[in-house]
């Protein structure tokens, strides 16, 4: 993984020192909250319902054991003993005191971490496939390119005050695990005539106007990546609306001007930016790539212990079938650790759990950890012989739940329990759904089913791309939950369709149960997923399951 250079360290320390002075001025009253707001947002500090919140960057989801231990230390010393992993592959601490945040940033800087550009109208934390560098279907590891983008975008003088926040995602595989087309810029690695490049899409996004990104260029060679990104950002900075923040994202410019016009603007700007880079970015990329060399994996070690445990222990077999994914080396596996024990808060991890994950990664996993946009933790390089021991440690810590991709592996934003923008609670609904289907013992029979919950229209829970999406709204002071159907966050991305009237907080769990039971009754066979059945049959039978009284009345 990438380690901070002397320049990086000096930059992060200087930024933290400046913010300490700004905090002191806010506490003394020299700065009003209105004056302080843009300064704190530039350093990842939000003012939530009950306290300040610090959002820490985990670029492209990659984190070392030492960094994970430092997060655990911060959770214990300055928060309430836990952190919350987000859909941007970041971590949030929800209870820090403002006076302590500069000390938290100093502590982070010691291990090469920071909170820069985790908020504000700038290029946010660059995200990537959480299986990068390990996935069997990968063309090449996209993380060197993600790191190059991070370095280029950090404090870029032209892009610190964009019309609106800006998000970039990178995938190195044909199977999209980074939801690239929901981003302002989505980069999907492709191969053409033995040359690697990127299919570039623009104008994706969720929120109040969910749109699937459109391809602006089918193949940008890796040598042209940065000047092409610079051209897109420059064009957006020119045409992006600043009169209405709800219409300021790149997706609105693409929608209003059309992809062909945007392409013309980008190509014209690209002709100007390309000569400015003169290959210097490629020299930087070459140095970055050295830090992402493939780990030295053990050859010839027997996997008999894994096979024996799988045959003898049904609990281990269930976990292995659900939480493991194919590695480039068949003797290894990619392990996804669920933070979603039934009834737990999705994405939360205690300090003890963080330390355990760090220890396991150090002992068994090449010192490599990832945070996924699905709010889980990934150990990408685990020898199969070590899996029984790892599973036992995870189970003891409440991290051994076998539910990745299943109905209880729910993405949920913090909602009204924390967020000042939320209009309804997300966490209790996620907990109740997970608990109910655990009681029914149906998860593994149901198979792959992605439920995503947002507590407001901003869609931080990605509900638009859930097979079943749930959006919490305020209806005359009462929480009301809309259901969307047929969303998909993969390479076949689609935005879910609203099913009909919303449900109260007491009605939503039975409604989801009826919906899933209805799916089980109409699927062709046990291999047909919810999404496949929805695309085959259309919304009618699913709506009938959700609204049985309306069906009877008709």
Secondary structure, 3 states (H helix, E strand, C coil): CCCCCHHHHHHHHHHHHHHHHHHHHHHHCCCCHHHHHHHHHCCCEEECCCCEEEEECCHHHEECHHHHHHHHHHHHHHCCCEEEECCCCCEEEEEECHHHHHHHHHHHHCCCCCCCCCCCCCECCCEECCCCCCECCECCCCHHHHHHHHHHHCCCCCCCCCCCCECEEEECECCCCCCHHHCCEEEEEEEECCEEEEEEEECCECCCCCECCEEEEEEEEHHHHHHHHHHHHHHHHHHCCCCCHHHCCHHHHHHHHCHHHHHHHHHHHHHHHHHHHCCHHHHHHHHHHHCCCCCCCCCCCCCHHHHHHHHHCHHHHHHHHHHEEEECCCCEEEEEECCCCCCCCCCEEEHHHHHHHHHHHHHHCCCCEEECCCCCEEEEEEEHHHHHHHHHHHHHCCCCCCCCCCCCCCEECCHHHCCCCCCCCCHHHHHHHHHHHHHHCCHHHHCCCCEEEECCCCCCCCHHHCCEEEEEEEECCEEEEEEEECCECCCCCECCEECCCCEECCCHHHHHHHHHHHHHHHCCCCCCCHHHHHHHHCCHHHHHHHCHHHHHHC
